[in-house]
Amino acid sequence: MDELTRAQREELTGNLLSLRDDLRQQLDRTRESAQTVTLVQQAFGRVSRIDALQQQSMAQASKAQCEQQLRQVLRALADVDSGDYGFCRSCDNPIGYERLRIRPETPLCLNCQTQAEQP
């Protein structure tokens, strides 16, 4: 695969910055729904409390996923600054524009990602 052109790198950097901002906004929105459910909040009975706990659990999982993706985005932005963006962290080969266009924060090329997901 070829290294990124300047125009591709600029486009992907813009995508990363936009994704960073979107993730931060999403995290701000999920903070309240991921907080602990208290008995006072759920005075309507057992079923309501169970429903609230399920919603809280889903919100916490979503929050954790957002935080992980945000860490990847911030790392990718640091790689842009250092000149390492677009290269696989495992094999150091170029990742490829099409893969980065879909997931600009990805740290691995497709081959290394496939190997990492093998049991």
C-alpha positions as protocol buffer text, in pm:
chain_id: "A"
residue {
  index: 1
  type: MET
  ca { x: 0 y: 0 z: 0 }
}
residue {
  index: 2
  type: ASP
  ca { x: 107 y: 354 z: -61 }
}
residue {
  index: 3
  type: GLU
  ca { x: 168 y: 619 z: 199 }
}
residue {
  index: 4
  type: LEU
  ca { x: -93 y: 891 z: 237 }
}
residue {
  index: 5
  type: THR
  ca { x: -79 y: 1197 z: 17 }
}
residue {
  index: 6
  type: ARG
  ca { x: -80 y: 1539 z: 179 }
}
residue {
  index: 7
  type: ALA
  ca { x: -444 y: 1595 z: 80 }
}
residue {
  index: 8
  type: GLN
  ca { x: -547 y: 1258 z: 223 }
}
residue {
  index: 9
  type: ARG
  ca { x: -360 y: 1328 z: 548 }
}
residue {
  index: 10
  type: GLU
  ca { x: -532 y: 1668 z: 579 }
}
residue {
  index: 11
  type: GLU
  ca { x: -875 y: 1514 z: 511 }
}
residue {
  index: 12
  type: LEU
  ca { x: -818 y: 1239 z: 766 }
}
residue {
  index: 13
  type: THR
  ca { x: -689 y: 1485 z: 1026 }
}
residue {
  index: 14
  type: GLY
  ca { x: -1008 y: 1685 z: 982 }
}
residue {
  index: 15
  type: ASN
  ca { x: -1208 y: 1365 z: 1023 }
}
residue {
  index: 16
  type: LEU
  ca { x: -1019 y: 1285 z: 1344 }
}
residue {
  index: 17
  type: LEU
  ca { x: -1081 y: 1632 z: 1486 }
}
residue {
  index: 18
  type: SER
  ca { x: -1451 y: 1608 z: 1405 }
}
residue {
  index: 19
  type: LEU
  ca { x: -1472 y: 1259 z: 1556 }
}
residue {
  index: 20
  type: ARG
  ca { x: -1293 y: 1382 z: 1870 }
}
residue {
  index: 21
  type: ASP
  ca { x: -1545 y: 1661 z: 1915 }
}
residue {
  index: 22
  type: ASP
  ca { x: -1841 y: 1427 z: 1851 }
}
residue {
  index: 23
  type: LEU
  ca { x: -1713 y: 1174 z: 2105 }
}
residue {
  index: 24
  type: ARG
  ca { x: -1659 y: 1440 z: 2368 }
}
residue {
  index: 25
  type: GLN
  ca { x: -2016 y: 1564 z: 2320 }
}
residue {
  index: 26
  type: GLN
  ca { x: -2149 y: 1209 z: 2337 }
}
residue {
  index: 27
  type: LEU
  ca { x: -1958 y: 1149 z: 2660 }
}
residue {
  index: 28
  type: ASP
  ca { x: -2102 y: 1466 z: 2809 }
}
residue {
  index: 29
  type: ARG
  ca { x: -2452 y: 1343 z: 2726 }
}
residue {
  index: 30
  type: THR
  ca { x: -2398 y: 993 z: 2871 }
}
residue {
  index: 31
  type: ARG
  ca { x: -2242 y: 1097 z: 3201 }
}
residue {
  index: 32
  type: GLU
  ca { x: -2578 y: 1161 z: 3369 }
}
residue {
  index: 33
  type: SER
  ca { x: -2745 y: 842 z: 3245 }
}
residue {
  index: 34
  type: ALA
  ca { x: -2447 y: 630 z: 3357 }
}
residue {
  index: 35
  type: GLN
  ca { x: -2463 y: 751 z: 3717 }
}
residue {
  index: 36
  type: THR
  ca { x: -2569 y: 523 z: 3999 }
}
residue {
  index: 37
  type: VAL
  ca { x: -2942 y: 463 z: 4030 }
}
residue {
  index: 38
  type: THR
  ca { x: -3067 y: 559 z: 4375 }
}
residue {
  index: 39
  type: LEU
  ca { x: -3376 y: 435 z: 4556 }
}
residue {
  index: 40
  type: VAL
  ca { x: -3521 y: 787 z: 4566 }
}
residue {
  index: 41
  type: GLN
  ca { x: -3501 y: 813 z: 4186 }
}
residue {
  index: 42
  type: GLN
  ca { x: -3684 y: 484 z: 4144 }
}
residue {
  index: 43
  type: ALA
  ca { x: -3969 y: 489 z: 4396 }
}
residue {
  index: 44
  type: PHE
  ca { x: -4212 y: 329 z: 4149 }
}
residue {
  index: 45
  type: GLY
  ca { x: -4136 y: -32 z: 4230 }
}
residue {
  index: 46
  type: ARG
  ca { x: -3911 y: -320 z: 4155 }
}
residue {
  index: 47
  type: VAL
  ca { x: -3975 y: -339 z: 3779 }
}
residue {
  index: 48
  type: SER
  ca { x: -3894 y: 30 z: 3734 }
}
residue {
  index: 49
  type: ARG
  ca { x: -3572 y: -14 z: 3931 }
}
residue {
  index: 50
  type: ILE
  ca { x: -3468 y: -314 z: 3722 }
}
residue {
  index: 51
  type: ASP
  ca { x: -3540 y: -117 z: 3403 }
}
residue {
  index: 52
  type: ALA
  ca { x: -3339 y: 177 z: 3537 }
}
residue {
  index: 53
  type: LEU
  ca { x: -3048 y: -53 z: 3626 }
}
residue {
  index: 54
  type: GLN
  ca { x: -3051 y: -203 z: 3276 }
}
residue {
  index: 55
  type: GLN
  ca { x: -3051 y: 143 z: 3120 }
}
residue {
  index: 56
  type: GLN
  ca { x: -2768 y: 245 z: 3351 }
}
residue {
  index: 57
  type: SER
  ca { x: -2568 y: -64 z: 3254 }
}
residue {
  index: 58
  type: MET
  ca { x: -2617 y: 8 z: 2883 }
}
residue {
  index: 59
  type: ALA
  ca { x: -2517 y: 371 z: 2934 }
}
residue {
  index: 60
  type: GLN
  ca { x: -2202 y: 266 z: 3120 }
}
residue {
  index: 61
  type: ALA
  ca { x: -2106 y: 25 z: 2841 }
}
residue {
  index: 62
  type: SER
  ca { x: -2166 y: 296 z: 2580 }
}
residue {
  index: 63
  type: LYS
  ca { x: -1960 y: 542 z: 2784 }
}
residue {
  index: 64
  type: ALA
  ca { x: -1671 y: 295 z: 2813 }
}
residue {
  index: 65
  type: GLN
  ca { x: -1678 y: 235 z: 2438 }
}
residue {
  index: 66
  type: CYS
  ca { x: -1677 y: 611 z: 2370 }
}
residue {
  index: 67
  type: GLU
  ca { x: -1387 y: 662 z: 2609 }
}
residue {
  index: 68
  type: GLN
  ca { x: -1186 y: 387 z: 2438 }
}
residue {
  index: 69
  type: GLN
  ca { x: -1253 y: 532 z: 2093 }
}
residue {
  index: 70
  type: LEU
  ca { x: -1164 y: 881 z: 2216 }
}
residue {
  index: 71
  type: ARG
  ca { x: -830 y: 751 z: 2347 }
}
residue {
  index: 72
  type: GLN
  ca { x: -763 y: 601 z: 2003 }
}
residue {
  index: 73
  type: VAL
  ca { x: -854 y: 928 z: 1832 }
}
residue {
  index: 74
  type: LEU
  ca { x: -627 y: 1128 z: 2062 }
}
residue {
  index: 75
  type: ARG
  ca { x: -344 y: 884 z: 1999 }
}
residue {
  index: 76
  type: ALA
  ca { x: -399 y: 912 z: 1623 }
}
residue {
  index: 77
  type: LEU
  ca { x: -390 y: 1292 z: 1649 }
}
residue {
  index: 78
  type: ALA
  ca { x: -62 y: 1266 z: 1840 }
}
residue {
  index: 79
  type: ASP
  ca { x: 66 y: 1043 z: 1558 }
}
residue {
  index: 80
  type: VAL
  ca { x: -34 y: 1313 z: 1308 }
}
residue {
  index: 81
  type: ASP
  ca { x: 178 y: 1561 z: 1501 }
}
residue {
  index: 82
  type: SER
  ca { x: 476 y: 1325 z: 1520 }
}
residue {
  index: 83
  type: GLY
  ca { x: 452 y: 1217 z: 1155 }
}
residue {
  index: 84
  type: ASP
  ca { x: 367 y: 855 z: 1242 }
}
residue {
  index: 85
  type: TYR
  ca { x: 2 y: 870 z: 1137 }
}
residue {
  index: 86
  type: GLY
  ca { x: -103 y: 622 z: 872 }
}
residue {
  index: 87
  type: PHE
  ca { x: 152 y: 357 z: 967 }
}
residue {
  index: 88
  type: CYS
  ca { x: 64 y: 33 z: 1141 }
}
residue {
  index: 89
  type: ARG
  ca { x: 181 y: 22 z: 1503 }
}
residue {
  index: 90
  type: SER
  ca { x: 255 y: -349 z: 1467 }
}
residue {
  index: 91
  type: CYS
  ca { x: 433 y: -393 z: 1133 }
}
residue {
  index: 92
  type: ASP
  ca { x: 504 y: -25 z: 1048 }
}
residue {
  index: 93
  type: ASN
  ca { x: 360 y: -64 z: 696 }
}
residue {
  index: 94
  type: PRO
  ca { x: 122 y: 201 z: 559 }
}
residue {
  index: 95
  type: ILE
  ca { x: -236 y: 135 z: 672 }
}
residue {
  index: 96
  type: GLY
  ca { x: -404 y: 253 z: 355 }
}
residue {
  index: 97
  type: TYR
  ca { x: -632 y: 545 z: 282 }
}
residue {
  index: 98
  type: GLU
  ca { x: -955 y: 347 z: 239 }
}
residue {
  index: 99
  type: ARG
  ca { x: -919 y: 180 z: 580 }
}
residue {
  index: 100
  type: LEU
  ca { x: -834 y: 513 z: 746 }
}
residue {
  index: 101
  type: ARG
  ca { x: -1124 y: 683 z: 572 }
}
residue {
  index: 102
  type: ILE
  ca { x: -1360 y: 434 z: 737 }
}
residue {
  index: 103
  type: ARG
  ca { x: -1184 y: 431 z: 1078 }
}
residue {
  index: 104
  type: PRO
  ca { x: -938 y: 721 z: 1092 }
}
residue {
  index: 105
  type: GLU
  ca { x: -835 y: 627 z: 1447 }
}
residue {
  index: 106
  type: THR
  ca { x: -735 y: 269 z: 1365 }
}
residue {
  index: 107
  type: PRO
  ca { x: -381 y: 186 z: 1481 }
}
residue {
  index: 108
  type: LEU
  ca { x: -336 y: -133 z: 1275 }
}
residue {
  index: 109
  type: CYS
  ca { x: -335 y: -233 z: 910 }
}
residue {
  index: 110
  type: LEU
  ca { x: -596 y: -486 z: 805 }
}
residue {
  index: 111
  type: ASN
  ca { x: -353 y: -782 z: 819 }
}
residue {
  index: 112
  type: CYS
  ca { x: -234 y: -701 z: 1171 }
}
residue {
  index: 113
  type: GLN
  ca { x: -590 y: -630 z: 1288 }
}
residue {
  index: 114
  type: THR
  ca { x: -702 y: -968 z: 1154 }
}
residue {
  index: 115
  type: GLN
  ca { x: -414 y: -1140 z: 1335 }
}
residue {
  index: 116
  type: ALA
  ca { x: -491 y: -954 z: 1657 }
}
residue {
  index: 117
  type: GLU
  ca { x: -852 y: -1076 z: 1647 }
}
residue {
  index: 118
  type: GLN
  ca { x: -752 y: -1442 z: 1600 }
}
residue {
  index: 119
  type: PRO
  ca { x: -809 y: -1652 z: 1915 }
}
